[in-house]
């Protein structure tokens, strides 16, 4: 099974690094669908893998022609870091309140379906949408908080919503939005994982599985930027749209599966 985890993380992180949605939005639904690990373990290991992937992607992209908007990106990341803690806290509250991982899993899957369908509708019609270029520091932090809290609760690191928001509210093209999204995901995921560790909420898992998943994340974070450099903006858009359809389909399947366990 460790080999399966490795390839799931590898493929997810390659396309996640290319598109900027992070690998978690693909890893978590797939592992949910396999039904081998519980919800808390999947969320934690997915978060660790995404952190490894984003670290490598940022390192590999340091000399890229595509640059992170240091001011806006950092403000969004600060908001995302705070939101990451809140999102994780809400996750823990729901888990304890219901005492049933299926309730949490169903909530995560349904929220992911709603958010992703909304993003898909926007993506298919974004040429008709008016875009903005927000400069206010406080607003940037609030937006980052919103993105970080949703992502941490769903256990996906980032997701398609990051790209839509960066395009719509900050006028970023596909490649710039992708790199800035990875930057935000890195900080929100880092704080979310540290919060889990400091509160003693780390679930039981096999370190053997964790190592294989981290290896897949690191390798995916290495290969992804290499492929991204060769793709046009339209190519990145196609990867992104295809992934959105896949995530919606898997999440609906998982939601129905979790409902049957409640």
C-alpha positions, 0 to 999 in steps of 0.5 A: 500500500505504501507504493500506492500512497507514494504514487498518489502523492507524486502525481497529485503534487506534480499537477498541484505544483503546476496549477497552484492548487496544491496536492492536498485537494487531490490527495485527500479525496483519493485517500478518502475514496480508498477508505483505508485511513481515518479522516484525521490521519488522512488530513494530517498526512495530506497536510504533511505531504503538501508542506513538503511539496510547497517547500520544494516548489518554492525552493525550485522556483526561487530563480524563476521568471515568475515571481511572488508578490512579496507584499501581497503574498506575505499579507495573504500568507499571514492571514492564511496562517491565522486562518489555518489555526482557526480552520483546524480548531473548527475541525477538532470541535466538530470531530469531538462534538459528533464523535464520528469521523464520518460526519467530519468526512461528509462535511469536508467532502460537501464543502469541497464540492460546493466550493469547487463547483463555484470555482468551476463556474467562475473559471468557465466565465472568468473572461466575463468577470470584472477583475480587481487589484486590491492594495489594502493591507488589512483586506489582504490579510482578511482574504488570506484568513478566509482562504486559510481557514477553509483550506485547513478545515477541509484538510486540503492545504489550498485548493482551486479557490486560491487561484480564483481569488488571486485572479479575481481580486489581485489580477494575477495570471495563471502562473503568477497566481499558481506560485503565490497560491503555493506561497500562501498554502505553505504558511497556512499548512505550516501553522495548521500542522504546528497547531495540531502538534502543540495541542497533542492532536497528532493521530496514530499512523505508520511512519513508513506510510508517512515517509513514502507520502513525503517522498512523493510530495518532495518529488512532485514539488521538484517535477511540477515546476519543471513542467510548468516552465514549459507550459503556456498560460493556456496549458496551465489553465487546462490542467487546472480546469481538468483537476477541478472536474476530477476533484468534484467527481471524487468528492461527490463519491466520498460524500455519498460514501460517508453518508452511508456510515453516519 
